[in-house]
Amino acid sequence: MIDFHEEWALSAHSLFYEGLWSMSAAIVERVKEIALPLLQELGFELVEVEFRREASGWILRLYLDKSGGLTLGDCQRASEELSDLLDVEDLVDHPYSLEISSPGLNRPLSQEADFLRFAGQRARLTTSQAIAGQRRFLGTLKGFEAGRIMLEQEDGTVVFIPHVLISKARLAPVL
């Protein structure tokens, strides 16, 4: 049984974390708006932005990519340029660390261009709703057409997954 005090504490705890999520989401969107023009000018693709609390404190992490892959020098250059820009904008009112990273082998896929660029590669997709009784898919990307991702599953069947139903998509290379 939950008494009044526990119920209030749970409610306050929930509101606190909802507030943090909302603040984080707003910062992520603003960082995207600010960073995108600079990153494009530097020749980088902005793959993903995260702003989250971790054991070491608040982290603002940007995942970048470019044709031929990202180097350590690219990360340093982007970090220096973005750090100056973000300091001027003063988006965050508490200490945080800026991290620039490559998306790695399990790169997230979100835009139509991602599904076209990585056609022929293996991917893992999760949908928000079941398609033919299935929500998780693994196979080879075959392209993107009419708002749908074409994926050839391991058994050879090709499924057409509406882009709007994708909740998570990542490359899944065979190692």
N, C-alpha and C positions, 0 to 999 in steps of 0.2 A: 504494500500500500504506500502510495506517495502522499506525504502530508503537504500542507500549504507551502512550507519553507523549501522543501525539495522541488516542488513544482515550479516555484518562482525561480529558484536557482537554475533549473534546467531551461526554463524559458529565457532567462537572462543570458545564460551560456549560449543558447541557440542564436539569440539576437546579436550577440557579440560576434560570433563567427560568420553570421550572414552579413553583418556590417563589414567585416574584414574581406569577405569574398567580393562584395559589391565594390569596395574601395579598390581591391586588387584588379578587378575586371575593368574598372574605369581607367586605372593607371595603364594597364596593358593596351587598351584601345588608344589612349593618348600617345603612348610611346610609339605605337605603330604609325600613327599619323605623323609624328615628328620625325621618326627615324627613316621611314621609307624613302623619301626623296634623297636624303643624304646617302643612304646605302645603295640606291640605284645609281647615283652619280659615281660612287666608288666601284661600281660593277658587281655588287653583291645582291643576292636574293634573300629577302627576309622570309624565313621558313616558319618561325614560331616565336612567340614572346611569352615568357612566364614571369610572374611577380609573386613570390611566395615566401612564407616564413619557413626557415629550415633551422637545424640545430645551431648553426653558426650565425644566425640572424636573417634579416630580409635579403633576398637575392632577386635581382632583376637580370634574367637570363634571356639573351637573344640567340637564336639558332640561325646561322647564316650559311649560305652555300654560294658557289659560283661554278661556272663551267671549268672543268678540270680539277675541281676540289678546292677546299679551303686550306691555306697554310697557316702556320703559327704567326707569321708576319702579317697575314691578312687579318687575323683575329686581333693582333696588337694595334694595327692601324685603325680598325673599326672601333675598338675600345677607346682609343685616344680621341677620335673624332666625336664619337657618341657621348663620351663622358663630358666633354666641353658643352655640347649641345644640350644635354639633359640638365647640366648645372645651371645654364642660363634659363631654361624653362621652369626649374624648381618645382617639379611635379610631386616629389615625395617629401613629406615633412619630418621624416625620421631617417636615421642612418640605414644604408643598404649597400650591397656590393653589386657591381656591374660585372656580368660574365658574358663573354662572347664565345660561342661554341659552334662546332659543326654538328649537323643533325645526326651524323653517324650512319651506320649500316641500316638501322631500322628507321630510316627517315620517315617522318609523317607525310602523308599525302592529303591534300585538301582541295586544291584548285583543279579545274579542268586541265590546265596546263601540266600539272603534276602527273595525272593519269596518262596523258599523251606522251610526255617526256620519258616516262619510265615503262612504256609499253614494251613487252617482252621480258619484263622482270617479275619475279615472284612477289606477291603481296598478301597481306592478311587484312581483311575488312570485317567490321562489325556494323550491323544495321540497328536502327532504333526500333524497327518492326520486323517481324519474321517475313521472309520471302520463301514461299513453298516450304514452310515449316522450319526454316533455317535463319539464324541471325549471324552466324560466324562463317566466314568464307576464306579459303586459302587456295591460291592458284596463280596463274600467270596473267598479268594485265594484257589485254588485247586492244585497249583503246577506250575512247570516250565518244559517244554519239548520242545526239538528241537528249542530253541530260542524263544519260545512263552510262555506267562503267561496264565495260565488257571484261569478264574474267573467266578464263578457262580453268576449271577446277582440276584437281589431280586425276579424276576419273575420265577426263576428256570432255565433259559437258561444259557448255558455255552458258553462263548466267549473265543477265542484264540487270544491274543493280541501280535503281534510281539514285542519283547523287544526293538528293534531298534526304534520303534515308540513311546516309552514312553517318555513323556516330564516331567511328574511329577507323583510320586506314593508315597502314604503315608498310614499307617495304619489308620483305621477309626473306632475305637472301639465304641460300643454302651454304652453310659453312663447312 
